[in-house]
Structure formats: C-alpha cells, structure tokens
Amino acid sequence: MLSGKTAVVTGSTSGIGLGIATSLAEQNCNVVVNGRKQNEKSDEICAILDKLGSGQVLFQAADLSKQDEIEHMMAETKAKIGPVDIVVNNAGMQHVSPIEDFDPVKWNLLLSLNLTAAFHVMRLALPDMKVRNWGRVINVSSVHGQVASINKSAYVASKHGLIGLTKVCALETAETGITANTICPGWVRTPLVEDQIVMRAEKSGRTIEEEARDLLSEKQPSKEFVTPQQLGETAVYLCSDAASQMTGTTLTLDGGWTAQ
Ligand code: NAD
C-alpha cells in the first residue's frame, strides 16, 4: 500500500516506534529507523526490517533532544532516499517526581525530546510534503495527553502540548493532501513502562508480574496491555486513503482508561 513512500520513525529501535516501523516496512514503505547511536542492536533491527518488504531501510543516529542532530537526520534522509512523506514523532522519555522535587535539567530534556523534537521534524518535513501535496504527520502522544497522573508533570505537559501542536498542523495543512493526527496509547509493555514496573516492585517488595497486574488494574479497565503491533497497524490506517479526511484528531488505544 505504501510502496514508494518514505517514513521517518523517531525512536524506532525499541517498543512502540519499532512496532510502527515494522508495520510500515511490511507495507513496502521506505523506513528511516532512528535511535541515539548506531550499534549491533540497531544493525540487527534494520536487517530484520529490510527483509519484511520491498522498501529501503536506513538507520539515522540522532539525539532528538538536539536541534542540529534532527536537522542532520532530515537532510541525510533526503539526500540518501528522497523527500519524506510520513513522519512518526515517537521518541520520548519519562521522568517521575513531584513538581517541587522535579530536576529542572530533566524538565528541559524531557520537553525537548517529547515536544520540541516533533516541532523540528514537522517544520523540516512539511515543505516537501506540500510540494507533492501528500503527507502524513503521526504524533505519538499518550493518554497523558488527555488526562493527568501524579508525579508526571513534564510528561503530561509535553503530551498535552503535542496534541495541541498536531491540531495546529492539521489546520495549517487542511487544504492540502497532508493530514496530522495523534495516537494516544494507554499502557504498552515497553522498556519505558518496564522501568516503572521495576521501580514499583523494588519499593513494594512484590514481584514484577504482581506490580504489572496492579499497574493495569489501577488505570486500564481492559486489564491488558496495548501492543506495539496494534499501534503499528493504527499508523498504517492513518496513512491509508480511508483516513485522508481524518486530520487534527486523536486515536486513543487505552483499554478504556480515558472513558472513566
Ligand atoms: P521505549 O523506551 O521502548 O522506546 C523509546 C525510543 O525512543 C527508543 O527507540 C529510544 O532509543 C528512543 N530515544 C530515547 N531518547 C532518545 C533521544 N534522545 N533521541 C533519539 N531517540 C531517543 O519507549 P516506548 O514505550 O516505546 O515509547 C515510545 C513513545 O510512546 C514515547 O513517546 C512514549 O511517551 C509514548 N507512550 C508510551 C506508552 C507506554 O505505555 N509504553 C504509553 C503512551 C505513550
């Protein structure tokens, strides 16, 4: 379906980003995989993705909290594969602390990765999308873009901000063939969440699996984790013609979290 299109998926060496990169590669899309550093793991991931479809796979090492590295990644992608048709702003981090103890350095880092990076990627990708009158901007926010939880001030602020940024992009591109939407996952069992489960287990003395069950039952009524594959297939749907009139909206996959 996406043969000949080129997608940049930020933070795609793990978790949700890898799930989305996998689904796009299966659709014969050219996929730019991004992580902070090229290493054995990133080479292995690219080799696996390369076998999934007929598109090219390119690894771009870039620390997305740094503007110059984002600019370099986008310029290299254009030089090596061509103009970008699809951007998936997925790279993100979490830091948990009450506001009064929140390290300002961590606040700035989290905002630059979770929110400002998406602005730079969009700013650099939109001109080429406009020239070809087709594009897909897919921003990975969170249920925390819609509701809050304690001790996650920077994360909740960044994820609410990302939904607002996406809406502005949708309005600015409304009369073009570009759409901009946000995906809002509930709990997905990736390293980002595993760290939180381990922290809880260390504090409570309970097992990791007991804490994982508790984490789900506190917030996610389905009591099941969302999977990276489900999020990948959602991204593919957003790239389809069926979604060409869907813009400025959020697709929430949260097992009922925000229905409460
Ligand atoms: P993850 O930790 O598995 O993956 C994060 C990815 O981002 C990795 O590829 C990592 O290399 C990359 N990354 C981290 N810092 C980077 C940097 N400075 N520059 C470039 N890449 C960097 O996390 P995940 O759970 O897959 O999260 C992906 C996105 O989904 C995040 O934006 C997260 O906020 C969001 N999200 C996750 C969940 C969840 O339950 N896991 C729920 C809602 C939203």
Boltz pocket constraint, residues with backbone or C-beta under 6 A from the ligand:
constraints:
  - pocket:
      binder: B
      contacts: [[A, 10], [A, 11], [A, 12], [A, 13], [A, 14], [A, 15], [A, 16], [A, 17], [A, 34], [A, 35], [A, 36], [A, 62], [A, 63], [A, 64], [A, 65], [A, 89], [A, 90], [A, 91], [A, 92], [A, 93], [A, 113], [A, 140], [A, 141], [A, 142], [A, 143], [A, 184], [A, 185], [A, 186], [A, 187], [A, 188], [A, 189], [A, 190], [A, 191], [A, 192], [A, 193]]
      max_distance: 6.0
